Amino acid sequence: MPAAATLLSPLRHAFGRLWGQEAFGDSLRILLALSGALLWSHFTARPDWLIPLFLGVIASALAETDDNWRGRLRALLVTLLCFAVASLTVEILFPWPVPFVLALSLASFVLVMLGALGGRYASIGSATLILSIYSMIGVDQRNGVTLALWQEPLRLLAGAAWYGLLSVLWQALFTQQAVQQVLSRVFIELGEYLKLKSRLFEPLTQLDVESHRLALAQQNRRVVEAMNDARDVILHRLARRRAGQRVNRYLKLYFLAQDIHERASSSHYPYHRLAEAFFHSDVMFRFQRVLRQQGSACKALGRALRQRQPFDYGAMPNPAFDDLRTSMAWLTTQSDPARRGLLRLLGALMDNLTYLEDLLTRAGRPDALVAEHDSTLLDHSPRTAREITARLRSHLTPASSVFRHAVRLALALPAGYGLMHALHAEQGYWILLTTLFVCQPSFGATRRRLGQRVTGTLLGLALGWALFDLFPSPQWQALFAVVAGVLFFATRHRRYRVATAAITLLVLFCFNQVGDGYALFWPRLMDTLLGCALAGAAVLLVLPDWQGRRLDRLQATILASHGRYLRQIMHQYDTGKRDDLNYRIARREAHNADAALAAMLANMREEPDGLRGDVESGLRFLALSHALLNYLSALGAHRDLLQAHASDALIDDAVETMADWLDAMAQALMQSQPVPAGGQRMEELAQALEAIPEELDEGHRRVQSQLALICRQVMALHDSLQPAS
């Protein structure tokens, strides 16, 4: 028995690591669905069912979104209804090209516009459009053979329903797996953010601060995206019901991650200046070491959640923190009046790291965490017909990226249909499918997808040619088709080039079961090239969504969200710390706006030189804006009830003046007007805030010092928006 346990332990550990991978569940469901379809087709001697069953499984998996099993069942029924309507419409209109093209264009627009209602509707709409093209491929493959109207749709729907039932069963059995995985990603990204931030403590005289701030802003985007995903997953588990014990446990971890994020994104002073001031001391190095250690702990917590293992940060020895306390105590004993203010800043930083240490210690016992007084999560999904109509109406404008993308595909897919008939392209419906997959809402995303699609197709064709020669047996090729389908879903989000190669192999092996797979090689390559060219032309010519045109509007959103966040923080200094819904919304909107700008600038870099906006000024604004968000986070991290003091009038005046100026700058940017002046007033406020009397209590001193930093940063943001002279 001990020997068997020793042998099984590494296997259990390896399976635990595999189970914790986000793509594992999707891959296993696809493996079961495709294998089941293959076995049914083989044992019933119906090879003509294999391709539509596989295509139905793929379409249903593409429509899948995270939810509890009840929500997934409702979504499956809606998906099957959409699939049935789409497939039957193709069957009915296929012999009449003009009505068919008009229906294709209208369906493309409507199904893409569903994405305005949220990610769940976007997935269903996109998958329905994909299945309609699969239906065209099925009709085209019949070579004029007439079947009953319902027969091909039934095959596709059978595959879709089979995968859907597996998905519902999976959600019923493993309902918390998605929560564990997405929270794991949150803590891993938080750990990376802490490690990146520790570089600002590097005791170097020539530190490239701006590049470090930009790297932090980009990593903050990944943290915010992960936290938004976690919020959505938990919302789906709540589903208007009271949280059960397990969901409540993950809800506490989510709020803990929010608290860590606020502390991690806090800045009490330009840390590179502290590194210069204490260049001959080891204290900044010790701060850096503790911060890196806390980043590693966050990552370890993420891995423990993913692998369902215990995490106990408190049991880990932490001599680095003890050494930091010793170093701080020694500096405090040195009577240097010039450093007194800087030592207070180091003390605030020490308090922040101490609080982070406490949060990580408590993270190993989430059930013992104190629940938030207000644990409400705001659900933005439309619920009623009126809300759905209002949401769709708000996006019926060229200013909406969803509307632009819908118009683009409504023109591109009919154009691909016409191109296919004009060239008499063999297997030409792959042109439409390639156009649909490659054409993305932004030029940058389309450009990246285009290159990955072409190289992935070439790789898949090369592998297919080799495997056809090495394994001519239909049984082996059917197994390879299943493996390729699993690989596609395992890699489609992170390695699209590999995913394209996998889906190419799936197509080749499937069609070789019922025909000549070699005949698909050149058509597949040419159709991919034509579809990519059409997608590129569509995103370039049809309502092009150049990111630089929206830069002013997004900068305005950032400034306004900073103003709201500042007001919410200072309100809590009057009422006492409480992470209520209004505060969390203001904090999340500020981080979301910052993350949106980071994503926009990444897309702007992919745009053509002559049409690209001013990326450099955008990057400068991003660095300054993220630094301001760091100062606001520090002010929010230490919020506590302040007793009345004579300095309160100055603090209130500074907060209202800064928030009003942020709002005024935002409004000017929205209206394409010059940002209003106010530098003299802000300079006076900054000087008044920096003139802190020695007798001031620590709470007011910290608020005043942080507001002075915020004031200076708002001035720097204003200067960055001035036109170059």
Secondary structure, DSSP 8 states (H G I E B T S, - for coil): -HHHHHHHHHHHHHHHHHHTSHHHHHHHHHHHHHHHHHHHHHHTT-GGGHHHHHHHHHHHHHT-----HHHHHHHHHHHHHHHHHHHHHHHHHTT-HHHHHHHHHHHHHHHHHGGGG-HHHHHHHHHHHHHHHHHHHHHHHTTT----TTHHHHHHHHHHHHHHHHHHHHHHHSTTHHHHHHHHHHHHHHHHHHHHHHGGG---TT--HHHHHHHHHHHHHHHHHHHHHHHHHHHHHHTTS---HHHHHHHHHHHHHHHHHHHHT--SS-HHHHHHHTTTSSHHHHHHHHHHHHHHHHHHHHHHHHTT----GGGS--HHHHHHHHHHHHHHHS--GGGHHHHHHHHHHHHHHHHHHHHHHHHT-GGGS---S-------S--SHHHHHHHHHHT-STT-HHHHHHHHHHHHHHHHHHHHHHHT-TTTHHHHHHHHHH--SSHHHHHHHHHHHHHHHHHHHHHHHHHHHH---HHHHHHHHHHHHHHHHHHTTT-HHHHHHHHHHHHHHHHHHHS-GGGGHHHHHHHHHHHHHHHHHHHHHSS---GGGGHHHHHHHHHHHHHHHHHHHHHHHHH-----HHHHHHHHHHHHHHHHHHHHHHHHTTS-TTT---HHHHHHHHHHHHHHHHHHHHHHHT-------TTHHHHHHHHHHHHHHHHHHHHHHHTT------HHHHHHHHHHHH---TTS-HHHHHHHHHHHHHHHHHHHHHHHTS---
